[in-house]
Amino acid sequence: MVGAAGLLPARVWTFQRVSANPRGVFMMCIPPPNVTGSLHLGHALTNAIQDSLTRWHRMRGETTLWNPGCDHAGIATQVVVEKKLWREQGLSRHQLGREAFLREVWKWKEEKGDRIYHQLKKLGSSLDWNRACFTMDPKLSAAVTEAFVRLHEEGVIYRSTRLVNWSCTLNSAISDIEVDKKELTGRTLLSVPGYKEKVEFGVLVSFAYKIQGSDGDEEVVVATTRIETMLGDVAVAVHPKDPRYQHLKGRSVIHPFLSRSLPIIFDDFVDMEFGTGAVKITPAHDQNDYEVGRRHRLEAITIMDSQGALINVPPPFLGLPRFEARKAVLAALKEQGLFRGVEDNPMVVPLCNRSKDVVEPLLRPQWYVRCGEMAQAASAAVTRGDLRILPEAHQRTWHTWMDNIRDWCISRQLWWGHRIPAYFVTVSDPAVPPGEDPDERYWVSGRSKAEAREKAAKEFGVSSDKISLQQDEDVLDTWFSSGLFPFSIFGWPNQSEDLSVFYPGTLLETGHDILFFWVARMVMLGLKLTGKLPFREVYLHAIVRDAHGRKMSKSLGNVIDPLDVIHGVSLQGLHDQLLNSNLDPSEVEKAKDGQKADFPAGIPECGTDALRFGLCAYTSQGRDINLDVNRILGYRHFCNKLWNATKFALRGLGKGFVPSATSEPGGHESLVDRWIRSRLTEAVRLSNQGFQAYDFPAVTTAQYSFWLYELCDVYLECLKPVLNGMDHVVAECARQTLYTCLDVGLRLLSPFMPFVTEELFQRLPRRTLQAPPSLCVTPYPEPSECSWKDPEAEAAMELALSITRAVRSLRADYNLTRIRPDCFLEVADEATGILASAVSAYVQALASAGVVAVLALGAPAPQGCAVALASDRCSVHLQLQGLVDPARELGKLQAKRSEAQRQAQRLRERRAASGYPVKVPLEVQEADRAKLQQIEAELKKVDEAIALFQKML
């Protein structure tokens, strides 16, 4: 039944014209996972939610498309293949060459790239697999080229030399939103890729620049957190109103290691209160300094190459790695007597979220996207309500980010990805001077090299044979191609039926952590290139963390493959997976310890349905999910309960059972039949309401409660004597009601638990011959179908359940597990007595009681009964006479009473102690108070029981 549950040929439910379906269209594209590897539980949550929504819309009869796809993941994929190449062949990509390296990447993609799709299918994801696409496919690549060329021609994409976030490990620029900001409170040692020893951060180093032309005693002290960058200093800045430095106007300082003097400049950006009020200026390696340098026309001297080694500096610093140079510069300053001290300094260290390297600001020519106007349009769409972002708390973040957006650097110095369709022009004509990289006039874009050549010839007024073109070596940021995903998958810019039917989409569902990485890009590019929003709603789910609230991390050993939860895995199996990962050997042992602590016996087999249901049950809006695998195991037991309950119900229906043509009541239903139909009506209402509001815990709670606490625990128990009774009319009504519960209940659960529900549904007889062949295309229950709300039946059964709970509590108190004691109900009025009589048979079945009798108003209960309140109108008297040994019970109760009194006395003394209200934390005081109340309540019950047994002696 796997095929029926999740993997029917997708065209069955997607290829319909909108005009032919009055229920409309539901379209959602998958957040394309990276081709590099395997899904983790965060992906499993995404897909559990998305598949449940897709199945719900499909079962409602809408034309439904959930489009699969995979992201080429430029940086991540290149890193994986480079490591593999070095491990297996001892070669770098540069030794291999670009074309040969790209062949290796495509080979790896063909061998490993389907792993994600395999996992998605195991998760039951009912994607339209015929439409699966890859961001490097020809169709999507053509869309990327078209988008770049259009935006470049319009001036939205431009080339500029400016400071970029540079990852020395990746040897590439990265965007602002790929930089994590690590906050330090003071001196901290951090691990940096490529360095054996940890590197010191969070300190402010002060050193002196001597004033040129002075006698050697006059100096200006500056402070920096990156002492190595002083080799690129070109000035010292002070505030124009700082009285300490007014006499230094027009003066310079002497660089101790370079043959140049640095002017002292006056600029408002300097904070007079910080440090000495004097600031070193390094325009090529600091964003603020870059702006100061532009204002004062200072030279920007780059002192680091793309790998972080020092250039344009004298020996002994030349060629040193940046953080080795940090130590060397500090030592040299001390040697020359210019070091003035070091102190702790709270600071933020920028880290590349891909490589965890410390990001360097480097001056590089790159391609940028102007985001200002596009961001305004995206922000306005949310303000107008054209685009809904849920939970609504994220809307403020959306507007704040859009209002403060910076232009997007889209160049990446990689080989794997969409090569930028831009060409540097060289003109073979003496009338045209040679161009330089930052000069935009010498760059043209084109859908082909021929088109670019024609553009260049027209721009420079020469024939095309005089034009030579050199394509940019860089590739585009992966998020650029992903930003086009909602329409590139349908063949944009070419018009097609798919594009007109399924674009714009209905919903984008993803984690809130990529709101700006991906969601914002899609909205901005969709509005700009198509004039339409890519979707009407964005639902952002929480982030999955481990049971301790920690972020999932391979180095912690807490990243869980969803297949391991589905099939189970031993602790050794988890350890083995670490050995096949890209973790550094030093991190493997730490990760093993983490696995041993969290999963000492491995992970038990839970199954797909339990995992999906559990993940959705966890998803309370706005909160991160601390996932405990043991809770998923609890939902596996729920699956077993479904299985056993349905098997029992099918036996109760009998082989010859024929369901009625409709689910409507026949008119002879018993009280409990009416009650279960009423509870089913409520489950249907809550399920549809929860799906519409993306309130998945509300849906799972309603369905879990109906199946476990109402159908299994109550209705099936009450049905046993009816199905075996002599009243065939009542029994047939009960069978029809039971069938309706199974039919509707399985349809309710189907979006979350497609496998077990499909298997059980196929065992049910059908109401009509025209019924759909699979549960996944059977209509979802809607309130209009199940309108059996019955307040009277619910009130009556609530009394029955209250009495049952009271009886069970008394039986547990007196250890009457194998005995069916008689029960007498004392009621406060005649109406309650009539109701209690009506439900007495149900109490007898549910509470495993003997005789259940309603006492006449004012009549006393028999001697030897224990008493409990069922409600404010009904008391339960459970007959103990002859069932227990009073003397023995008294002995146990006296001992229990003594122990409770000792505990109560200790608590009272503790609370009365001197200083208790001041010294003891409030939460501990509250716990003590609650504990004392509990003990006092227990003492009251014990005293009542003692009095009862004393009467029985």
Secondary structure, DSSP 8 states (H G I E B T S, - for coil): -HHHHH-S-THHHH---GGG-TT-EEEEE----BTTS---HHHHHHHHHHHHHHHHHHHTT-EEEEE-EEB--HHHHHHHHHHHHHHHH---HHHH-HHHHHHHHHHHHHHHTTHHHHHHHHTT----GGG-EETTSHHHHHHHHHHHHHHHHTTSEEEEEEEEEEETTTTEEE-GGGEEEEEESS-EEE--TT-SS-EEESEEEEEEEEETTS-S--EEEEEES-GGGGGG--EEEE-TT-GGGGGGTT-EEE-SSSS-EEEEEE-TTS-TTSTTSEEEE-TTS-HHHHHHHHHTT------B-TTSBB-SS-TTTTT-BHHHHHHHHHHHHHHTT-EEEEEE--EEEEEETTT--B-EEEEEEEEEE--HHHHHHHHHHHHHTSSEEESTHHHHHHHHHHHT---EE-EE--SSS-B--EEEEEE--TTS----TT-GGGEEE-SSHHHHHHHHHHHHTS-GGGEEEEE-S-EE-HHHHHHTHHHHTTTTTS--HHHHHH-S-SEEEEEGGGIIIIIHHHHHHHHHHHSS-S-SEEEEE--EE-TTS-B--GGGT----HHHHHH-B-HHHHHHHHHTSS--HHHHHHHHHHHHHH-TT-B----HHHHHHHHHHH--TTS-EE--HHHHHHHHHHHHHHHHHHHHHHHHH-TT----SS-S--S---HHHHHHHHHHHHHHHHHHHHHHTT-HHHHHHHHHIIIIIIIIIIIHHHHHHHHTSS-HHHHHHHHHHHHHHHHHHHHHHTTT-HHHHHHHHTTS--SSTT--SSGGGS----TTT-----HHHHHHHHHHHHHHHHHHHHHHHTT-SS----EEEEESSHHHHHHHHHHHHHHHHHHT-S-EEE--TT----SSEEEEEEETTEEEEEE-TTTS-HHHHHHHHHHHHHHHHHHHHHHHHHHHSTTHHHHS-HHHHHHHHHHHHHHHHHHHHHHHHHHHHHHH-
